[in-house]
């Protein structure tokens, strides 16, 4: 199992997608340890103050990228897929590796004037079957935009995969949805957040504004 990096005590339960590992089997590494890890960031998101997950810290290492994406690829190995697509930017690395392991074409959607768009010569043909891959599902907003974009062009979404689902399964985007890791992480309104009251600095990660 890949480690998770956190610099503070979090009240969270963690299980893997198959449910056979409990939170005491998750390895926690602090930020001063130079080991690959998922980075837990205290940040402000659209839905309020939250604890999101930054996957880039572990996905920068090819061996971890391959192993993590293999968990996702194995789940969708028997699904009929023409193309793997990811929302930019976070999902691109994961989507490309999952597509490589499945032997499928891989593309990505990116924002233009604030909305998801298919650019760079990528095409969506009516009837094409798409697997949507994301790094972290928090609200599912970017994935929903990609799904709507594909369906408007006549594409068929056959599944949604991610490295981490921090909604603990509450956000459902597809009947065939799979995450390598699920987290039950609490979000707070700014005036109710205990870490805000402690004066912990807020960071806004991600690329939604790009």
MDAnalysis code that builds the backbone (N, CA, C; Angstrom):
import MDAnalysis as mda
import numpy as np

u = mda.Universe.empty(630, n_residues=210, atom_resindex=np.repeat(np.arange(210), 3), trajectory=True)
u.add_TopologyAttr("name", ["N", "CA", "C"] * 210)
u.add_TopologyAttr("resid", np.arange(1, 211))
u.add_TopologyAttr("resname", ["UNK", "UNK", "UNK", "UNK", "UNK", "UNK", "UNK", "UNK", "UNK", "UNK", "UNK", "UNK", "UNK", "UNK", "UNK", "UNK", "UNK", "UNK", "UNK", "UNK", "UNK", "UNK", "UNK", "UNK", "UNK", "UNK", "UNK", "UNK", "UNK", "UNK", "UNK", "UNK", "UNK", "UNK", "UNK", "UNK", "UNK", "UNK", "UNK", "UNK", "UNK", "UNK", "UNK", "UNK", "UNK", "UNK", "UNK", "UNK", "UNK", "UNK", "UNK", "UNK", "UNK", "UNK", "UNK", "UNK", "UNK", "UNK", "UNK", "UNK", "UNK", "UNK", "UNK", "UNK", "UNK", "UNK", "UNK", "UNK", "UNK", "UNK", "UNK", "UNK", "UNK", "UNK", "UNK", "UNK", "UNK", "UNK", "UNK", "UNK", "UNK", "UNK", "UNK", "UNK", "UNK", "UNK", "UNK", "UNK", "UNK", "UNK", "UNK", "UNK", "UNK", "UNK", "UNK", "UNK", "UNK", "UNK", "UNK", "UNK", "UNK", "UNK", "UNK", "UNK", "UNK", "UNK", "UNK", "UNK", "UNK", "UNK", "UNK", "UNK", "UNK", "UNK", "UNK", "UNK", "UNK", "UNK", "UNK", "UNK", "UNK", "UNK", "UNK", "UNK", "UNK", "UNK", "UNK", "UNK", "UNK", "UNK", "UNK", "UNK", "UNK", "UNK", "UNK", "UNK", "UNK", "UNK", "UNK", "UNK", "UNK", "UNK", "UNK", "UNK", "UNK", "UNK", "UNK", "UNK", "UNK", "UNK", "UNK", "UNK", "UNK", "UNK", "UNK", "UNK", "UNK", "UNK", "UNK", "UNK", "UNK", "UNK", "UNK", "UNK", "UNK", "UNK", "UNK", "UNK", "UNK", "UNK", "UNK", "UNK", "UNK", "UNK", "UNK", "UNK", "UNK", "UNK", "UNK", "UNK", "UNK", "UNK", "UNK", "UNK", "UNK", "UNK", "UNK", "UNK", "UNK", "UNK", "UNK", "UNK", "UNK", "UNK", "UNK", "UNK", "UNK", "UNK", "UNK", "UNK", "UNK", "UNK", "UNK", "UNK", "UNK", "UNK", "UNK", "UNK", "UNK", "UNK"])
u.atoms.positions = np.array([
    [0.841, -1.196, 0.000],
    [0.000, 0.000, 0.000],
    [0.875, 1.245, 0.000],
    [0.496, 2.269, -0.741],
    [1.297, 3.482, -0.788],
    [0.980, 4.354, 0.418],
    [1.991, 5.063, 0.955],
    [1.786, 5.833, 2.170],
    [1.043, 7.138, 1.933],
    [0.515, 7.671, 2.999],
    [-0.175, 8.958, 2.991],
    [0.595, 9.909, 3.892],
    [0.768, 11.122, 3.434],
    [1.542, 12.115, 4.158],
    [0.606, 13.120, 4.807],
    [0.720, 13.280, 6.101],
    [-0.078, 14.295, 6.774],
    [0.723, 14.950, 7.887],
    [0.612, 16.233, 8.002],
    [1.341, 16.953, 9.034],
    [0.492, 17.234, 10.254],
    [-0.739, 16.723, 10.279],
    [-1.594, 16.977, 11.429],
    [-2.458, 15.755, 11.679],
    [-3.095, 15.731, 12.836],
    [-3.941, 14.616, 13.202],
    [-5.301, 14.779, 12.530],
    [-5.733, 13.815, 11.733],
    [-7.005, 13.900, 11.036],
    [-7.937, 12.803, 11.527],
    [-9.190, 13.163, 11.734],
    [-10.191, 12.182, 12.115],
    [-10.772, 11.595, 10.831],
    [-10.217, 10.487, 10.365],
    [-10.646, 9.926, 9.097],
    [-10.549, 8.409, 9.134],
    [-11.419, 7.753, 8.414],
    [-11.321, 6.313, 8.246],
    [-10.889, 6.050, 6.822],
    [-10.019, 5.068, 6.628],
    [-9.431, 4.802, 5.329],
    [-9.548, 3.310, 5.026],
    [-10.054, 2.985, 3.852],
    [-10.080, 1.604, 3.402],
    [-9.706, 1.567, 1.934],
    [-9.185, 0.449, 1.481],
    [-8.929, 0.286, 0.064],
    [-10.218, -0.121, -0.619],
    [-10.215, -0.084, -1.952],
    [-11.439, -0.315, -2.708],
    [-12.033, -1.690, -2.445],
    [-11.188, -2.696, -2.228],
    [-11.732, -4.027, -1.991],
    [-12.088, -4.260, -0.531],
    [-11.848, -3.259, 0.317],
    [-12.287, -3.310, 1.704],
    [-11.481, -4.214, 2.607],
    [-10.354, -4.777, 2.140],
    [-9.651, -5.753, 2.958],
    [-8.516, -5.143, 3.773],
    [-8.335, -3.833, 3.679],
    [-7.331, -3.173, 4.511],
    [-8.001, -2.082, 5.316],
    [-7.727, -2.027, 6.580],
    [-8.307, -1.011, 7.439],
    [-7.274, 0.071, 7.718],
    [-7.702, 1.119, 8.429],
    [-6.851, 2.294, 8.570],
    [-5.541, 1.997, 9.291],
    [-5.499, 0.985, 10.170],
    [-4.245, 0.712, 10.861],
    [-3.210, 0.057, 9.959],
    [-3.583, -0.248, 8.707],
    [-2.628, -0.792, 7.760],
    [-2.140, 0.267, 6.778],
    [-2.588, 1.511, 6.958],
    [-2.119, 2.612, 6.126],
    [-0.893, 3.226, 6.781],
    [0.163, 3.429, 6.007],
    [1.391, 4.012, 6.527],
    [1.334, 5.528, 6.395],
    [1.519, 6.237, 7.485],
    [1.533, 7.697, 7.466],
    [2.969, 8.194, 7.511],
    [3.272, 9.112, 6.601],
    [4.589, 9.726, 6.600],
    [4.430, 11.232, 6.749],
    [5.284, 11.856, 7.545],
    [5.222, 13.297, 7.709],
    [5.977, 13.990, 6.593],
    [5.686, 15.290, 6.418],
    [6.177, 16.015, 5.248],
    [7.690, 16.143, 5.213],
    [8.372, 15.943, 6.330],
    [9.824, 16.057, 6.317],
    [10.501, 14.746, 5.926],
    [9.704, 13.717, 5.594],
    [10.269, 12.452, 5.155],
    [10.354, 12.436, 3.628],
    [11.527, 12.206, 3.060],
    [11.685, 12.236, 1.591],
    [11.237, 10.931, 0.945],
    [10.012, 10.488, 1.245],
    [9.497, 9.257, 0.674],
    [8.265, 9.576, -0.158],
    [7.991, 8.776, -1.198],
    [6.783, 9.008, -1.989],
    [5.547, 8.845, -1.120],
    [4.611, 9.749, -1.265],
    [3.451, 9.721, -0.397],
    [2.317, 10.498, -1.029],
    [1.119, 10.223, -0.558],
    [0.004, 11.098, -0.858],
    [0.063, 12.235, 0.142],
    [-0.056, 13.451, -0.326],
    [0.048, 14.613, 0.547],
    [-1.341, 15.091, 0.938],
    [-1.609, 15.120, 2.222],
    [-2.871, 15.634, 2.727],
    [-2.709, 17.120, 2.990],
    [-3.528, 17.954, 2.347],
    [-3.387, 19.403, 2.413],
    [-4.620, 20.012, 3.065],
    [-4.409, 20.923, 3.975],
    [-5.509, 21.699, 4.540],
    [-5.793, 22.835, 3.584],
    [-6.960, 22.854, 2.987],
    [-7.184, 23.840, 1.941],
    [-8.621, 24.295, 1.877],
    [-8.839, 25.303, 1.069],
    [-10.165, 25.861, 0.847],
    [-10.643, 25.473, -0.546],
    [-11.772, 24.761, -0.620],
    [-12.356, 24.357, -1.881],
    [-13.714, 25.017, -2.051],
    [-14.349, 24.754, -3.215],
    [-15.626, 25.401, -3.509],
    [-16.676, 25.096, -2.442],
    [-16.651, 23.875, -1.931],
    [-17.689, 23.458, -0.990],
    [-17.403, 23.894, 0.433],
    [-16.327, 24.612, 0.674],
    [-15.978, 25.020, 2.031],
    [-14.555, 24.623, 2.337],
    [-14.196, 24.601, 3.606],
    [-12.856, 24.232, 4.014],
    [-12.770, 22.722, 4.095],
    [-11.753, 22.145, 3.466],
    [-11.702, 20.702, 3.317],
    [-10.292, 20.184, 3.495],
    [-10.184, 18.871, 3.548],
    [-8.899, 18.197, 3.552],
    [-8.808, 17.403, 2.259],
    [-8.300, 17.991, 1.160],
    [-8.164, 17.238, -0.080],
    [-6.840, 16.479, -0.124],
    [-6.658, 15.737, -1.180],
    [-5.474, 14.903, -1.324],
    [-4.712, 15.320, -2.578],
    [-3.403, 15.464, -2.444],
    [-2.562, 15.816, -3.582],
    [-1.795, 14.564, -4.015],
    [-2.192, 13.990, -5.162],
    [-1.593, 12.740, -5.627],
    [-0.228, 12.913, -6.274],
    [0.106, 14.124, -6.697],
    [1.337, 14.326, -7.457],
    [2.575, 13.877, -6.697],
    [2.520, 13.921, -5.367],
    [3.676, 13.544, -4.564],
    [4.059, 12.081, -4.740],
    [3.085, 11.234, -5.004],
    [3.398, 9.816, -5.207],
    [3.483, 9.470, -6.683],
    [2.686, 10.140, -7.524],
    [2.653, 9.796, -8.943],
    [3.896, 10.255, -9.698],
    [4.745, 11.055, -9.059],
    [5.987, 11.473, -9.714],
    [6.974, 10.320, -9.843],
    [6.729, 9.222, -9.129],
    [7.619, 8.060, -9.172],
    [7.008, 6.987, -10.071],
    [7.670, 6.631, -11.187],
    [7.085, 5.703, -12.159],
    [6.632, 4.378, -11.563],
    [7.405, 3.838, -10.614],
    [7.035, 2.531, -10.063],
    [5.725, 2.596, -9.289],
    [5.503, 3.715, -8.584],
    [4.243, 3.879, -7.842],
    [3.102, 4.200, -8.794],
    [3.383, 5.027, -9.789],
    [2.369, 5.343, -10.792],
    [1.872, 4.068, -11.459],
    [2.806, 3.210, -11.851],
    [2.434, 1.972, -12.544],
    [1.613, 1.061, -11.637],
    [2.033, 0.920, -10.390],
    [1.339, 0.020, -9.464],
    [-0.056, 0.519, -9.140],
    [-0.173, 1.815, -8.881],
    [-1.478, 2.376, -8.529],
    [-2.431, 2.295, -9.717],
    [-1.943, 2.653, -10.897],
    [-2.797, 2.623, -12.080],
    [-3.171, 1.201, -12.471],
    [-2.323, 0.232, -12.129],
    [-2.649, -1.158, -12.413],
    [-3.879, -1.611, -11.635],
    [-4.057, -1.089, -10.420],
    [-5.252, -1.416, -9.628],
    [-6.502, -0.965, -10.377],
    [-6.426, 0.244, -10.950],
    [-7.568, 0.783, -11.699],
    [-7.755, 0.024, -13.008],
    [-6.660, -0.196, -13.727],
    [-6.741, -0.863, -15.031],
    [-7.309, -2.269, -14.897],
    [-6.931, -2.976, -13.852],
    [-7.434, -4.339, -13.659],
    [-8.952, -4.343, -13.475],
    [-9.467, -3.336, -12.782],
    [-10.915, -3.277, -12.574],
    [-11.665, -3.135, -13.892],
    [-11.107, -2.353, -14.812],
    [-11.801, -2.073, -16.067],
    [-11.314, -2.945, -17.231],
    [-10.525, -3.977, -16.931],
    [-9.915, -4.795, -17.985],
    [-10.955, -5.473, -18.879],
    [-12.109, -5.809, -18.332],
    [-13.138, -6.508, -19.106],
    [-14.219, -5.559, -19.634],
    [-14.051, -4.263, -19.389],
    [-15.000, -3.265, -19.888],
    [-14.643, -2.901, -21.330],
    [-15.646, -2.811, -22.172],
    [-15.408, -2.442, -23.571],
    [-15.143, -0.943, -23.645],
    [-13.924, -0.575, -23.991],
    [-13.468, 0.817, -23.981],
    [-12.790, 1.137, -25.308],
    [-13.122, 2.280, -25.867],
    [-12.412, 2.768, -27.050],
    [-11.325, 3.770, -26.668],
    [-11.642, 4.628, -25.690],
    [-10.748, 5.730, -25.349],
    [-10.799, 6.010, -23.849],
    [-9.635, 6.323, -23.288],
    [-9.546, 6.803, -21.906],
    [-9.390, 8.316, -21.959],
    [-10.192, 9.026, -21.187],
    [-10.129, 10.487, -21.160],
    [-10.028, 10.968, -19.717],
    [-9.288, 12.058, -19.517],
    [-9.116, 12.623, -18.182],
    [-9.319, 14.127, -18.224],
    [-9.796, 14.710, -17.119],
    [-9.820, 16.171, -17.019],
    [-8.426, 16.680, -16.668],
    [-7.983, 17.735, -17.356],
    [-6.688, 18.341, -17.037],
    [-6.822, 19.145, -15.732],
    [-5.802, 19.237, -14.903],
    [-4.468, 18.727, -15.203],
    [-4.190, 17.431, -14.427],
    [-4.765, 17.347, -13.240],
    [-4.424, 16.258, -12.335],
    [-4.647, 14.875, -12.886],
    [-5.690, 14.703, -13.709],
    [-6.016, 13.372, -14.177],
    [-5.183, 12.889, -15.346],
    [-4.412, 13.780, -15.977],
    [-3.728, 13.402, -17.215],
    [-2.714, 12.283, -16.995],
    [-1.880, 12.403, -15.983],
    [-0.845, 11.386, -15.747],
    [-1.492, 10.031, -15.476],
    [-2.528, 10.027, -14.642],
    [-3.204, 8.777, -14.288],
    [-3.897, 8.191, -15.514],
    [-4.634, 9.029, -16.247],
    [-5.350, 8.556, -17.421],
    [-4.430, 7.983, -18.479],
    [-3.289, 8.640, -18.698],
    [-2.342, 8.164, -19.698],
    [-1.783, 6.798, -19.324],
    [-1.449, 6.616, -18.054],
    [-0.895, 5.330, -17.622],
    [-1.959, 4.232, -17.624],
    [-3.176, 4.545, -17.197],
    [-4.249, 3.547, -17.257],
    [-4.516, 3.160, -18.706],
    [-4.552, 4.153, -19.600],
    [-4.744, 3.870, -21.011],
    [-3.632, 3.016, -21.589],
    [-2.393, 3.297, -21.178],
    [-1.261, 2.494, -21.653],
    [-1.418, 1.045, -21.228],
    [-1.789, 0.835, -19.964],
    [-1.923, -0.529, -19.471],
    [-3.097, -1.267, -20.124],
    [-4.128, -0.530, -20.498],
    [-5.275, -1.144, -21.165],
    [-5.082, -1.237, -22.677],
    [-4.053, -0.566, -23.191],
    [-3.805, -0.556, -24.622],
    [-4.816, 0.272, -25.393],
    [-5.276, 1.374, -24.788],
    [-6.312, 2.205, -25.399],
    [-5.798, 3.616, -25.684],
    [-6.424, 4.245, -26.660],
    [-6.145, 5.650, -26.950],
    [-6.440, 6.481, -25.698],
    [-5.604, 7.473, -25.441],
    [-5.820, 8.340, -24.274],
    [-5.816, 9.791, -24.703],
    [-6.800, 10.537, -24.221],
    [-6.902, 11.962, -24.505],
    [-7.265, 12.684, -23.216],
    [-7.333, 14.007, -23.264],
    [-7.771, 14.755, -22.089],
    [-8.617, 15.943, -22.511],
    [-9.456, 16.366, -21.586],
    [-10.234, 17.593, -21.747],
    [-9.587, 18.670, -20.892],
    [-9.680, 19.900, -21.342],
    [-9.076, 21.005, -20.591],
    [-10.004, 22.213, -20.627],
    [-9.732, 23.149, -19.739],
    [-10.607, 24.309, -19.642],
    [-10.262, 25.373, -20.678],
    [-11.313, 25.896, -21.285],
    [-11.185, 27.043, -22.172],
    [-12.284, 28.023, -21.770],
    [-11.872, 29.213, -21.357],
    [-12.811, 30.217, -20.856],
    [-13.645, 29.660, -19.705],
    [-13.005, 28.836, -18.880],
    [-13.649, 28.332, -17.673],
    [-14.448, 27.065, -17.835],
    [-14.623, 26.577, -19.064],
    [-15.434, 25.377, -19.295],
    [-14.576, 24.283, -19.923],
    [-14.888, 23.035, -19.605],
    [-14.175, 21.913, -20.192],
    [-14.421, 21.851, -21.698],
    [-13.348, 21.540, -22.443],
    [-13.450, 21.464, -23.896],
    [-12.502, 20.392, -24.415],
    [-12.843, 19.829, -25.557],
    [-11.956, 18.911, -26.264],
    [-11.151, 19.741, -27.260],
    [-9.837, 19.766, -27.106],
    [-8.981, 20.598, -27.937],
    [-7.821, 19.783, -28.499],
    [-6.820, 20.457, -29.056],
    [-5.553, 19.879, -29.523],
    [-5.744, 18.812, -30.600],
    [-6.845, 18.889, -31.332],
    [-7.080, 17.924, -32.393],
    [-7.717, 16.625, -31.944],
    [-7.983, 16.482, -30.623],
    [-8.680, 15.297, -30.135],
    [-10.111, 15.295, -30.675],
    [-10.663, 14.116, -30.876],
    [-12.019, 14.008, -31.412],
    [-12.860, 13.049, -30.581],
    [-14.154, 13.275, -30.596],
    [-15.136, 12.380, -29.983],
    [-16.150, 12.024, -31.057],
    [-16.236, 10.733, -31.385],
    [-17.175, 10.284, -32.406],
    [-18.394, 9.651, -31.750],
    [-19.572, 9.851, -32.318],
    [-20.785, 9.229, -31.766],
    [-20.617, 7.719, -31.639],
    [-20.982, 7.204, -30.472],
    [-20.878, 5.767, -30.227],
    [-19.573, 5.328, -29.604],
    [-18.563, 6.208, -29.571],
    [-17.305, 5.861, -28.925],
    [-17.529, 5.628, -27.434],
    [-16.873, 4.603, -26.899],
    [-17.020, 4.257, -25.481],
    [-15.827, 4.805, -24.705],
    [-16.120, 5.599, -23.678],
    [-15.083, 6.307, -22.929],
    [-15.015, 5.854, -21.473],
    [-13.791, 5.700, -20.992],
    [-13.513, 5.535, -19.577],
    [-12.930, 6.847, -19.082],
    [-13.563, 7.472, -18.091],
    [-13.094, 8.739, -17.540],
    [-12.231, 8.454, -16.314],
    [-11.008, 8.980, -16.308],
    [-10.068, 8.737, -15.216],
    [-9.663, 10.060, -14.578],
    [-9.723, 10.098, -13.252],
    [-9.365, 11.287, -12.478],
    [-8.363, 10.882, -11.399],
    [-7.596, 11.851, -10.895],
    [-6.697, 11.518, -9.784],
    [-7.474, 11.473, -8.468],
    [-8.153, 12.565, -8.123],
    [-8.909, 12.627, -6.874],
    [-10.330, 13.109, -7.147],
    [-11.306, 12.400, -6.616],
    [-12.691, 12.845, -6.682],
    [-13.040, 13.504, -5.353],
    [-13.344, 14.784, -5.420],
    [-13.744, 15.526, -4.226],
    [-15.229, 15.852, -4.314],
    [-15.590, 16.726, -5.243],
    [-17.002, 17.005, -5.502],
    [-17.474, 16.310, -6.776],
    [-16.523, 15.866, -7.592],
    [-16.853, 15.225, -8.863],
    [-17.172, 16.213, -9.968],
    [-16.975, 17.497, -9.717],
    [-17.367, 18.519, -10.673],
    [-16.679, 18.411, -12.023],
    [-15.372, 18.224, -12.024],
    [-14.637, 18.146, -13.295],
    [-15.036, 16.910, -14.093],
    [-15.209, 15.789, -13.401],
    [-15.610, 14.561, -14.086],
    [-17.010, 14.722, -14.674],
    [-17.914, 15.339, -13.928],
    [-19.267, 15.571, -14.445],
    [-19.225, 16.418, -15.714],
    [-18.369, 17.431, -15.734],
    [-18.243, 18.273, -16.930],
    [-17.744, 17.472, -18.125],
    [-16.778, 16.588, -17.885],
    [-16.248, 15.761, -18.971],
    [-17.337, 14.816, -19.484],
    [-18.084, 14.214, -18.575],
    [-19.167, 13.308, -18.973],
    [-20.193, 14.048, -19.821],
    [-20.591, 15.227, -19.386],
    [-21.572, 16.016, -20.144],
    [-21.032, 16.385, -21.521],
    [-19.742, 16.701, -21.579],
    [-19.099, 17.050, -22.847],
    [-19.123, 15.864, -23.814],
    [-18.802, 14.694, -23.309],
    [-18.778, 13.492, -24.137],
    [-20.172, 13.125, -24.630],
    [-21.134, 13.154, -23.703],
    [-22.490, 12.763, -24.072],
    [-23.105, 13.739, -25.069],
    [-22.759, 15.013, -24.962],
    [-23.265, 16.003, -25.919],
    [-22.744, 15.733, -27.322],
    [-21.573, 15.100, -27.407],
    [-20.977, 14.780, -28.708],
    [-21.340, 13.375, -29.181],
    [-22.179, 12.680, -28.412],
    [-22.593, 11.336, -28.798],
    [-21.750, 10.224, -28.239],
    [-20.788, 10.567, -27.371],
    [-19.959, 9.545, -26.742],
    [-20.719, 8.797, -25.656],
    [-20.226, 7.623, -25.308],
    [-20.838, 6.785, -24.278],
    [-19.831, 6.585, -23.154],
    [-20.194, 6.974, -21.946],
    [-19.307, 6.815, -20.790],
    [-19.583, 5.452, -20.162],
    [-18.575, 4.582, -20.158],
    [-18.755, 3.220, -19.662],
    [-18.169, 3.018, -18.273],
    [-17.530, 4.054, -17.724],
    [-16.983, 3.918, -16.385],
    [-16.229, 5.154, -15.957],
    [-16.035, 5.263, -14.640],
    [-15.257, 6.345, -14.037],
    [-14.303, 5.723, -13.031],
    [-13.019, 6.034, -13.172],
    [-12.025, 5.528, -12.236],
    [-11.203, 6.654, -11.650],
    [-10.671, 6.420, -10.456],
    [-9.828, 7.430, -9.809],
    [-8.847, 6.758, -8.865],
    [-7.804, 7.507, -8.529],
    [-6.862, 7.025, -7.524],
    [-7.502, 7.108, -6.152],
    [-8.090, 8.268, -5.833],
    [-8.676, 8.497, -4.514],
    [-10.091, 9.046, -4.650],
    [-11.002, 8.496, -3.879],
    [-12.339, 9.059, -3.727],
    [-12.462, 9.547, -2.292],
    [-12.336, 10.862, -2.112],
    [-12.380, 11.394, -0.748],
    [-13.811, 11.623, -0.267],
    [-14.799, 11.288, -1.108],
    [-16.194, 11.382, -0.672],
    [-16.651, 10.094, 0.003],
    [-15.765, 9.085, 0.053],
    [-16.083, 7.798, 0.649],
    [-17.275, 7.136, -0.034],
    [-17.376, 7.327, -1.357],
    [-18.436, 6.690, -2.125],
    [-19.723, 7.474, -2.224],
    [-19.785, 8.645, -1.586],
    [-21.033, 9.421, -1.632],
    [-21.262, 10.050, -3.000],
    [-20.180, 10.399, -3.699],
    [-20.307, 10.982, -5.035],
    [-20.352, 9.852, -6.058],
    [-21.510, 9.669, -6.685],
    [-21.661, 8.624, -7.700],
    [-21.777, 9.268, -9.072],
    [-20.853, 8.918, -9.955],
    [-20.782, 9.518, -11.282],
    [-21.080, 8.518, -12.386],
    [-21.041, 7.247, -12.056],
    [-21.282, 6.196, -13.030],
    [-21.685, 4.924, -12.300],
    [-22.449, 4.074, -12.976],
    [-22.770, 2.776, -12.399],
    [-21.515, 1.927, -12.269],
    [-20.561, 2.137, -13.150],
    [-19.293, 1.420, -13.114],
    [-18.216, 2.386, -12.642],
    [-18.153, 2.604, -11.339],
    [-17.215, 3.563, -10.758],
    [-16.295, 2.842, -9.793],
    [-14.997, 3.184, -9.854],
    [-14.009, 2.486, -9.037],
    [-12.911, 3.441, -8.610],
    [-12.499, 3.335, -7.350],
    [-11.356, 4.093, -6.838],
    [-10.406, 3.139, -6.131],
    [-9.107, 3.357, -6.348],
    [-8.115, 2.520, -5.684],
    [-8.137, 2.720, -4.176],
    [-8.518, 3.921, -3.745],
    [-8.534, 4.242, -2.317],
    [-9.723, 5.138, -2.018],
    [-10.446, 4.830, -0.950],
    [-11.550, 5.684, -0.525],
    [-11.235, 6.265, 0.848],
    [-11.569, 7.540, 1.018],
    [-11.322, 8.232, 2.278],
    [-12.606, 8.872, 2.781],
    [-12.809, 8.812, 4.082],
    [-13.915, 9.523, 4.705],
    [-13.321, 10.747, 5.387],
    [-13.352, 11.876, 4.680],
    [-12.704, 13.096, 5.164],
    [-13.747, 14.182, 5.356],
    [-13.754, 14.789, 6.516],
    [-14.763, 15.793, 6.852],
    [-14.409, 17.158, 6.265],
    [-15.412, 17.837, 5.712],
    [-15.271, 19.228, 5.274],
    [-16.031, 20.119, 6.242],
    [-15.509, 21.334, 6.458],
    [-16.116, 22.262, 7.404],
    [-16.405, 23.599, 6.742],
    [-17.422, 24.257, 7.228],
    [-17.613, 25.667, 6.892],
    [-16.487, 26.443, 7.569],
    [-16.016, 27.544, 6.959],
    [-14.870, 28.267, 7.518],
    [-15.039, 28.663, 8.991],
    [-16.261, 29.014, 9.395],
    [-16.444, 29.451, 10.786],
    [-16.553, 28.281, 11.759],
    [-16.564, 27.039, 11.231],
    [-16.669, 25.867, 12.091],
    [-15.402, 25.019, 12.088],
    [-14.435, 25.382, 11.257],
    [-13.256, 24.541, 11.062],
    [-12.303, 24.622, 12.264],
    [-11.991, 23.487, 12.898],
    [-11.088, 23.508, 14.055],
    [-9.658, 23.884, 13.686],
    [-9.214, 23.549, 12.470],
    [-7.854, 23.898, 12.068],
    [-7.729, 25.388, 11.780],
    [-8.821, 25.999, 11.255],
    [-8.827, 27.458, 11.074],
    [-8.662, 28.153, 12.420],
    [-9.350, 27.636, 13.410],
    [-9.296, 28.239, 14.745],
    [-7.911, 28.120, 15.350],
    [-7.155, 27.109, 14.902],
    [-5.781, 26.947, 15.384],
    [-4.798, 27.826, 14.614],
    [-5.317, 28.539, 13.588],
    [-4.460, 29.410, 12.800],
    [-3.641, 28.690, 11.757],
    [-4.036, 27.472, 11.384],
    [-3.301, 26.720, 10.379],
    [-3.485, 27.383, 9.020],
    [-2.396, 27.620, 8.269],
    [-2.515, 28.304, 6.965],
    [-3.285, 27.465, 5.963],
    [-4.047, 28.151, 5.126],
    [-4.890, 27.501, 4.115],
    [-4.185, 27.532, 2.777],
    [-4.190, 26.410, 2.096],
    [-3.591, 26.297, 0.758],
    [-4.676, 25.890, -0.216],
    [-4.651, 26.465, -1.421],
    [-5.595, 26.086, -2.463],
    [-4.847, 25.382, -3.580],
    [-4.911, 24.026, -3.574],
    [-4.205, 23.251, -4.607],
    [-5.088, 23.099, -5.833],
    [-4.596, 22.297, -6.789],
    [-5.427, 21.964, -7.936],
    [-5.286, 22.949, -9.070],
    [-6.054, 22.683, -10.143],
    [-5.895, 23.451, -11.371],
    [-7.230, 23.918, -11.928],
    [-8.261, 23.990, -11.104],
    [-9.588, 24.324, -11.611],
    [-9.626, 25.713, -12.244],
    [-8.777, 26.616, -11.761],
    [-8.800, 27.980, -12.281],
    [-8.035, 28.141, -13.594],
    [-7.316, 27.077, -14.021],
    [-6.518, 27.180, -15.242],
    [-7.394, 27.110, -16.478],
])
